[in-house]
Amino acid sequence: MNVLYVESSRSWGGQEYRTCLEINWLNAHGHESWLVCDPQSEVLAKARELGTRTIAIPLRRRFDPLTWLRLWRLARRLHVDLIKAFSSKDHWLALPLYLLGIPLIRARCITDPIGNKSRAFIFKHGCSKILADASVIKRQLVQENGIDPSKIDVVGSAVDLEKFNPARDRMKFRRELGLDADTPLIANIGMMRPDKGQTLFVEAAQRILEQRPDARFVIVGQGTGWLKLGAKVRLAISRAQLTDRIFTVGYRWDTPDIFAAADMVVIASLRTEASPIVLREAFASGRPVVATKVGDVPEIIRHEQNGLMVEPGDSHALAAAMLRFLSEPTLAAQCAAEGLRYAREHFSFDRMMESKIKIDAALVGSDKANSAAATGRSAAPAELISSKR
């Protein structure tokens, strides 16, 4: 299959990262896939760092006849079999290609309501299939927006189980922070956005330090698209005079080493989150997880068996759960072991992609999909591809 991903976001985050990993996987398994993104976006720079095939086209407005024409010409030159879109803007940009006969999959990666009837209309009639990250999204679309459930498939996120594993060097990242092996280290990993709850994590950390002054905390991520929030988090840490106990390290590519260094991982999200990749990565790394009840977290975490769950927005409950893991190492170890087992059974990236390919093949025709995979054909003119492969 030849698959074109349209990503108009100017900011980089977990969804954009996963998209690049999908594209790289497809290109490594006999298909041809490209990422179309805006030349001024951070997505383009980060995608190139990952070695993802990229095509830079200005994607500034959702109603743009010139962009529609460019995408149509591109799709014809690349013999595109399938289009994938992720946001409302992506969807509108890809809609003319769908109306001209190219199957379109609209991914849905957040739990926020889609809004009014006009927005629901494009989900109902402007795509071939909706691919939801979590069952909660499908339930919302069916119950709140009247979308036919047969049009929605659910495939949760997954991780590279070889990259994220408990055998990594625990001390590599700790040495960078100047921490010894016995210092409790609690990690919060994710892009800085209002819904991610980093300020709540700081509040909880302050409460924990009152009882466990030996604990240390690290916030991994940057305020891409929300630069003021990143500054707000750092200011809160500074005002509390905790810069030597709560570290902010920005965006990192070496997150497997950070998971290995952490004694637990905390997901403090308030809303929006559907299928947290950090939860998968933490489980695969054999780390105990404290998480708020957002997205598909309640479908994965069995409280006190493979993790601890709290209600979103409650810093007291978040701190209490973190303190519980610190004071009950046997429970923490049990949850980590059960989480690792769950990850190995359910979070294989290869199995996730195989599930997605079955959905893709049903839209473009299984014979064509199998033929493309067998021959590894490439229809891409070299001058259209920007890549570090």
Secondary structure, 3 states (H helix, E strand, C coil): CEEEEEECCCCCCHHHHHHHHHHHHHHHCCCEEEEEECCCCHHHHHHHHCCCCEEECCCCCCCCHHHHHHHHHHHHHCCCCEEEECCHHHHHHHHHHHHCCCCEEEEECECCCCCCHHHHHHHHHCCCEEEECCHHHHHHHHHHHCCCHHHEEECCCCECCCCCCCCCCCHHHHHHHCCCCCCCEEEEECCCCHHHCHHHHHHHHHHHHHHCCCCEEEEECCCCCCHHHHHHHHHHHHHCCCCCCEEEEECCCCHHHHHHHCCEEEECCCCCECCCHHHHHHHHCCCCEEEECCCCHHHHCCECCCEEEECCCCHHHHHHHHHHHHHCHHHHHHHHHHHHHHHHHHCEHHHHHHHHHHHHHHHHCHHHHHHHHHHCCCCCCHHHCECCC
